[in-house]
């Protein structure tokens, strides 16, 4: 079942501008993590994380070109913090799932920047 989230925080100009910026020229971006969970549970949203197909250097390049700040907060894991207006967002490159050991799959530590399925949140 697909549930659509319709809450005021989604219409933030800074969030919508960032999603648009990351989605240009073949890039894709989706809201991820605790914001999605909390929205579905009708809990307060304290921060918004974004998953993208872009690698960190491309995210940084786009942010700087658009006049925004970018901080390499977790670059080894593919994460940068985008500062748009007065709002900050952690933007993380998608990573490939690998079966490293018997049992649970693990996330690789290297971002891959591959296209995400249209149904991904």
N, C-alpha and C positions, 0 to 999 in steps of 0.2 A: 504494500500500500504506500502510496506517495502522499505526503502531507505538505501542503504549501504553508509557509510561514508568512504571515502578514502582520508585521509589527512595525512601529514607528522608527526604531533604530535602523531598519533596513533602508529607509529613505534618506538617511544622512547624506548630505551633498559630498562630504569627503569620502565616505565609503563608496558611494556610487561612482564618483570620479575615479577612485583607485581601481575599482573593478573594471571600469571602461578602459582605463589606461593599460591594465594588464591583459585585457582581452583583444587589443588591437593587433593587426598584422599576424594573425594565426595563434596568438597566445590565448590561453584559457585561464580563468580564475574562478574559484568557488569559495564561499564561506565555509569554514570547517571548525571542528573542535567544540569547545565548550559553549560557544555562542549558539550553535545549532542545538546542542543538547539542552541548554537552558531555555531556549525559545520553545522547544517542543514540550518541556516540562513546566512552561509558564513561570520560569524563575528569572530573576534580574540578569541582565547581560552586563558583565563587567569589562570584557574585552572581546575583540573580534579577530580571529585568525583567518588567514586566507591561504588556500592551497593553489598553486599555479603550475603550469607546464613550463614556465620560463626558468632558466637557471639564474642564480643570484646576480651574476654580472649583468644580465639583460634586465632584470628587475631594477637594479641600481641605475643603469643607464637611462631607462625610461623615467624613473623618478626624478633624477637630476635634470634631465632634459625638460621635464614639465615644471621645474622649479620647486620640487619638494626635497625634503631631507631624507637621507637613508643611512641607517646605522647597521653595521655588520655584527649583529648580536649573536648569531649562532651559525656563522658562515660554514663551519665544518659539517653542519647538518643541513645546509641549504637554506638557512633562515636569515632574513634581514628584517629590520624594523623600518617600516615606511612611516614617515611623519607628514601627514597631509593636513594642512591648516593646523589646528591645535590637537588633532587626533592621531594616535599611533596604532599601527596594525602590524602584527607579525606576519610576514609573507614567507611561506616555505615551499620550496620546489618539491614536487611529487617524487617519491622514491619507489624503487622497485621492490616487490616482495620476493625474498629469496628463502629457500629452505636450506638453512645452514646446518641444522642438526636434525636428528629424528624428532618428530613432534611438531611443535608450533613453528609456523613460518616467522621469520624475523625481517625487519626492515633493514635494507642495506644502509650504510652511512653515506653513500654517495648519491646526490640527487641525479635523476636521469632526465627530467624535463620531457617526458613523453606525453602525447595527447591523452586526456582523460575521457572516459565514456560520457556521453551526453547526459546520462542519468545520474552522474556523480553529484554529490552535494558539496 
